[in-house]
């Protein structure tokens, strides 16, 4: 068994753990860069974070303010994800030991359902504080955790409500109150905006349908996203006339309505680009979209601008190279309308191939064939094949291949097979396609196969 170069055991290391907690309080602790990133003292002792948290809970009497202060220091040091699981275990143990109704399941605490109508519990001040602390953890899941962490957050909210606290209801109405009200609420004759940072909801109401009202809406959203608002969120949108982006199969939702309306005004494109920059987060999502429609929060804004002008092709390529291709496929709906608008030229082919590479297997569409069965497009495909690594692999891709010992050219050849499938369909169709080409076109087609 490999010997660890960091400590994980509490027993016998209590004095050292006290030094770690003191160093965290004093902001003198360091973080080892090597996984699993133990905390490091100035004297070079190393301790894994989870037992530090466990020891803290074992030795410090509960105080909401004191506990939150400690946890916030951890978040600033290594981020919420570094302690999400360990904090949950200790907090759930606290709740289990403080409320008789709470039971332990295999993976979570819960309150058994009963048909009996129970009186509203009378909570002690310490119990109220503890449930408020659980709400703090739930909100942290929504704000700083991965998108699926909202499931745990809602489970915590359910337990807190079931135990008699009204804090969840207050959070629904008012949010945490930590983001200034001037950022979460706006109202005038043109536009009303309201946001809740607990449930990651942005509500927009267009009273008038003008460039000015859309400018105000984008300004409201962008300023909000510059604050500590959750990076995964949903947009609800109300107006007399709701426009949609001209993309078949794209879901009807607030973000679709917002950017379909705003993109009509060239003066607002700069604000849309700012929104894209604020929401281009690989593992964040629109929380009002699921399954095959799940999307990074910049998606609809990128699609809106991407159909306007060639000058936004770089925005499209940057988007395709950022998204989580293993879990997002909504971008396939954009490809047909993009080709219809711009066709294939020296610039658009880079967008097209990046679109193909942005997901595990971009579906073939019969309409694609007609864009590529001409000499110019075939030459562009051949150029892309011959220069695939320099055109389409990012520095991050090349580093990943180098670290994993992957042959770069073999990976390029594998990716090219995907491009050919998306463009022309299955290999068995290639002979039929070739028959429709001129001799010169056939010669090029043979080289790209």
N, C-alpha and C positions, 0 to 999 in steps of 0.2 A: 504493500500500500504506500502511495506517495506521501511523504511527510509534509505537513502543512507548514508554511512559514509565517502563519498568523494563528492567534489563539481563538478558540470558540467556546471553551468551557468556563462556566461561571465559578463553580466550586474551586476554591483555592486561589482564585484570581480577583477576589473582591477589592483588595487595595488598589490593584491596577485598574480595575473598572471605574473606581472612584476618580482616578486620575483622568481617564478618558472622558467621563461626564464633565469634569472640571474644564478639560481642554475644549470640549464642545461649547460649554458656556462662555469660555473666554475667547473663542474663535482662534485657538492656537493649534487645533488638531489638523492633521494633513490627511490626504486620501492617496492610497496606493493606486497607481495607474493600471496595475495588472489585475485582471479579473481574479476573484470577485470583489476587488476594490476595498480591502479592509481599511479601517481608520488607523492612522499612525501618529504616535506621540513624538515629541521632539527628541525623546530618548530612544526612538526607533522601535519600540514595542508596537506590535500590530494586533488588532482585534477586529473580528467580523462584526458588522453593525447589528445584526439581529440579536445576539446575546447582550450587547450593550443596552438595547431597548428593553429586553426582558429584565435585565438587572435593574434598570431605572424604574420600571413598573413595580418590581418586587420591593424596592427599598424606599421609594418616595410616596408619602401619603397623597391620595388623589386631591388635586386642585386643578380645576379647568384651566385657569389662567397660567399656572405653572407648567402644566403638561403641554398646552398649546405652544408656549414659549419655547420649550425644549424641542418639540416636533418641528416647529418652523425653522429652528436653527439647522436641523437635519436636512430639511427641504432645500435650504439655501446652499448647503454643503454639497449634497449629492442628488437632489431631486426626489420627488415623491415616490417614484417607482422603486428607488433603492430600499425603501422601508415599508412600502404599501402592505405587503403580506405580513411582516413581523408586527407592525402596528395593529393590524386587524386582529391578529391572534390575541394580543395582550388586552386590547380594548374589549373584545368579545368576552374574555375571561372576567374582566371587571364587571360587565353587565350581568353575566351569568351568576356571579357571586353576590350581586346586589338586588336581584329581583327573583322571587320564587317562581314566577310564571315562566321565566325564560329557561328554555331547554337547549341542550347541545345536540346538534346533528353531526353527521360525519364531516361536513364541510362548513357549517355555519350555525349560528344560534338562531332560534326561532321560538315563537309562542304558539303552543298547540291551539288549534281551532276548537271552539265550543259553541253549542247552540244556546247555552245559558247566557242570559243577558247579565253582564257584570256591571256593577257600579263603577263610575270613573275613579281610578285610583287616586289616592291622596299622596302626593309625592313630598318627600323631605327635600330640603334645600340641596343636600348633597346629591340626591337622586336626580333632581332637576339639572344640576351642574353636569352630572355624568351623561345624561341624555343629550345635553347641549354639546358636550364634547363629541359624542357619537355623530351628531349632526355636522359638526366641524369636519370630522373624518369623511363623512358622506360627501360633503361639498368638495373636499379635496380630491376625492375620487372623480368627481365630475370635472373639476377645473384642471387637474394635473395628471390624471390617470389616462390610460388608453380608452378608446371609445367604449369598449365592453365593460369598463369599470362602473358605468352607470347602473348596471344590473346590481352590483353590490351596494351602490349608493341607495338605490330604491329599496333594497332589502333592509338596510339600516333605518331608512325613513319609516318603513312599515313597523318595525319593532318599536321605534321611538314613539310613534303615534299610538300604537296598541297599548303601550305602557302608561299613557295618559298625558303625554306632553303635547302642547299646542304649538311647539316651535316650528314644526314642519309646515303647518298651515301659515304661520307668519312668514316663513321663508318663501313659500309659494307666492304670497301677496307682495312682499317687499324685497326679496333677495337677501343677500347677506348684509347689505348696507355699507359694505366696505368700498364699493365703487361710488364715487361722487354722484349725487342725484342729477347733476347737470349732464352727466354722461349717459345715464340710464333712462332719462325722461326728457321728451321734447314735444312742444305743441305750439302750433300757430295756425293761421288761416289756410295754409297749404298742406301741412303734413303733421302727423302725430307719430312719435316713436316711443316705444317703451321696451326695456330689456330686463330680464331676470337672470342674474349670474348663477343662481343655484340650479335652475333647470335649463340653463343655457338656451334661453328663448329670446329672440329678437322679433318684436311685433311692429310692423310698419303699416300705416294707414295713409293712403294718398287722398287728400281731400280735393286737390286739383291735379289735373294731368298736364303738368308743364315741365319745362326744363328746370325751372327754379325748384319745384317741389322734389324732383328726382335728385337734384344737386343736394338738397337738404337731407334727403334720405341717405344718400351715399356718405355725406359728411357725418351724419349721426352714427352710421354703422362703422365707418373707418375709425372714428375717434374712440368708439367703444372697444374695438378690437385692439387698439393700442394700449388699453388698460389691462387689468388682471382678469378679463373676461375669459371664459372657457374657450379653448381653441377648436373643440368640436361643438357645434351648435346647430340650431334650426332657425329659419326665417319664416315668419308668417306674414302675409301681404294682403291688404284689402284695398280695393279701388273700384270705381264704377266700371271701368273697362280694363280687363286683364289681358295683356298681350303675352304670347308665348314665343319662345325661340323657334325658328322654322326647322326643327330637327325631329324627324319622325321617331316616336317611341320614347321621347324624353318625358319624364314624369311632370305632371302639373304640380307645382309647389311654389312657395314664396320666392325662392331664389330664382326660379325660372321667370316669374312675373317681373321681379325687380330688374333683372338685367336685360330682359327683352324690351322693357320700357325705357330704361336708361340709355341703352346703347344707341338709340336713335339720335342722340344729341352728341355730336363730335366733341363739343366742349367738355363733356363729362367723361370722355375716354381716359383722361389722366387720372381721375378719381377711381375709375374701374381698375386701372393698372395698379393703383395704390392698394385697392382691396385685394387684388390677386397676390401682391407681394406680402400682404398681412396674413393671408390664408393658405399660402403654399406650404402646407405641412404634410409630409408623407403619410403619417399614421393618424391624422385627424380626419373627421368625417362630418358630413351633414347628418344630424341625429334624426331628421324626419324622413330619411331615405334608408331602405334596407335591401338586403339580398343583391340581386343583379343591378339595382339602381344605386347602390352605395357609392359615395363620391367624396373626394377631397373637397374641402370647402371653397376652393378657387374655381371649381369645375365650370359652373354655369357662366361665370364672368369670362373665363377663358374662351368658352364656346362663342359667347356673344361677340367678343372682339375678334376672334379668329375668323369669323365670316365677313368682317368688314373690309379688311385691306391686307395686302401682302406685308405691310410693315409690322403686323402682329404675328408673323410666322415664327419669329424667335420666341415669342411668348408661348405659342403652342408647343414648340419643341422643348422648351424648358419645362413646361407642364408635363409632357409625355415622359420626360426623363426623371421626373420627381415622383410621380404617383406610385402607389403600391400595386404593382401589376399582378400580384398573387391574389389580391382581394377585390380589385376594382376592374370592371369591364364596361361601364356605362359609356366610355369613350368610343366604343365601336359604333355607337349610333351617330356619332359626329362625322365619321369618315365618308360615308356616301354623299352627304350634303357638302362636305368640303371639296370633294372631287368634282361635284356638279358645279360648284361656284368657281373654282380656280383651274380645274383640269390638271394636267401634268406639265411642268416646266422645270427648269434647273433649280428653282427655289422650292416649289411645291412638292417635288419628289422627296425632299429631305423631311418635310412634315409628314408626308404619307408613310414613309418607312419608319419614322419614329413612332407614329401611331400604331403600326403593326407590331413593333417591338415592345410597346407599352403594356402588353398583357400576355398571358401565357399562350393563348392561341386566338389571334384575331380571326373571326369568321370570314370565309370567302363570300363575296357578293357577286353574282353574275354581271352586274352592271360595271364592275371594276375592269373587266376584260377589255371593254371598248376603249378605255383610256390608255391602254398599254399596247394595243395591236397596231402601232404605227412606228415608222422608223425612228422618229425623234425620241419617243418615249422608251423604245427598246434600247436605244443608245444610252439614255439616261439610266436605265436599269443596269446595263452592263457597266457603266461608270461606277455606279453604287456598289455593284458586286466586287469590282476590282479594287475599290478603295474603301471597302466596308469598315475595316478597323479604324481608319483615320476619320471617316465620316460619322460613324454611328456609335462607337464605343467611347464612353466618357472616361476621364482619368480614374474615377471611382470604380468603373467596371474593370479597367485594366489592373488596378491594384488588387481588386477582389480575385481576378483570375490568377494573378501572380502569387498571391498569398495561398491560394488553394491548389496551385500547381496545374491549373487548367491551361491547355494549349489554346492560345488566342485564335489562331487560324481555324482550328477545329470548331471553336465556339462561333466564329464568324460564318463558317459553312453551315452550321446547324441553324443559326438565325436566318440565313439566306433561304433555307428550305421553307421556313415560316413565311417569308416574304413572297416566295413563289406560290405557296398554297393560298395565301390570302388574295393574291392578285389573279391567279389563273385557275384555282381550284385543284383538284386531285391530279396526280401525275398522269393517270390514265386518259385525262382530257387533253394533254399537251399535243398529241398527234393531230387531233381534230382542229385545235387552234392553229397549229403550224400550217395546215392545208389552206387556211384562209389568208396566209401571208405571202408577200412577194418574195422572190428569191433572196433579195438583199435583207429583208426582214427575217426570213427563215435563218439566214446565216447568223444573225445577231441572237435570235431566239435560242439557237443551239448552244451558244456560248453562255447564256444566262441560266440554262436549265440546270 
